[in-house]
Amino acid sequence: MNIGQSFLIALDMLRMHKLRAFLTMLGVIIGVMSVTIIVMVSNGFKYFMTNEFQKLGSDTIFVMYDPGSREKGTTVGGIKGLVNEDVEYLLNRVPELELAAPVMQIPTQKALFEDKELPDPRIFASDENFVLLNRMGLADGRYISRADITERANVCMIGEEVRDRLFDGKSPLGKLITFGGVTLEVVGVLQKIEMMGQSTGKDVLVPISTAQDKWIGGDTLMMITMRAKPGTTVEKGMDLVWQAMMAKSGNKKIYRVESRESIMKVFGSIFGVAGAVLAAIAALSLLVGGIGIMNIMLVSVTERTKEIGLRKAVGARGSAVLSQFLVESAMLSLVGGLIGMALAWGLGALVTFATAYAKWPSAQGLPTPFPIAAGIASAVFSALVGIVFGLYPAVSAARLDPIVALRRE
């Protein structure tokens, strides 16, 4: 008997005992479906995170003053933090940098216009490169210019939600908004960007020089944002910035250098590890399914003892009987795996549709494309489960004595 004949016999057994076969395959179906869905959702969140970070530019590099990260027993050497001069220092010291911009976030101030107010705008102070580094589009008016920085102009750009709340959606250009006693002229409106459940709609951008004169005082900065030139990787850019800041601090680890790409990789690795752990837990149900297959195959051997004896009596070798039962158990598991994959594909499509309808976690929902590689691996693994757990019943059938088998009632 060849493998092809064993395959046909296995299909006949599935047709003859449909309900029993389905109940036997149920553990494998649930296991493959669970593993595939977990991989799909994990990949969906990775895709979502990648798209979210790319909205503001995943290649943006940040350097922050973080004296808490220094080695125990070392001092900061009188360095109080990042200052305006550090921007030029980095551009001069690291020629691989294309852009750099100082950033400071102003403590929350009420935004007032006539009888309207917005209690919680996010006010950022920077220069003309801030919008370039964060891929911020222009909805109306103009961007903050180098002249605004030089002249310490009392101007600002506002987000679309600020415009809608204070100006009822009308053009705010040329209008004056008061922030904590400081009055600024609106020169532009920033396009709204949704990211990670937050948006730039309530953002306000003012010249860094104006903010330092009117609000903060001094020349300290919260962070410096940068972008490497084309051809320079983010990792290399980060390394060069780190070397420059270490040289400035006398090798004191008082700065932290990060990028959106590195943060995105951290999130990706978290989702990957969590997905792998959950998939491994879900795969335990495949073992349960394998035990079910072993059980039903032992029952099948008992039911077909006379058939096995007859085949061996007319010349069938033990290897032929062994292959027949192995193929049957593998078929049970493989068909269960294919059904599980089909169910996972359907549930994935349902998740994609439902999240797109609910506009969560983004306006496009959570895309869950079917992982072909994971699906094939699940199907192969399910077939292997059938072979492994079907091996003992198959060996038992192959070792049956034909005379004893024929005499059994």
Helices and strands as residue ranges (DSSP letters): H 3-16, H 18-56, E 60-65, G 67-69, H 85-93, E 97-106, E 111-113, E 116-118, E 122-126, H 130-133, E 138-141, H 146-151, E 155-159, H 160-167, E 176-179, E 182-190, E 194-195, E 198-199, E 203-207, H 208-211, I 212-216, E 223-228, H 234-249, E 255-259, H 260-303, H 305-313, H 318-358, H 372-398, H 402-407
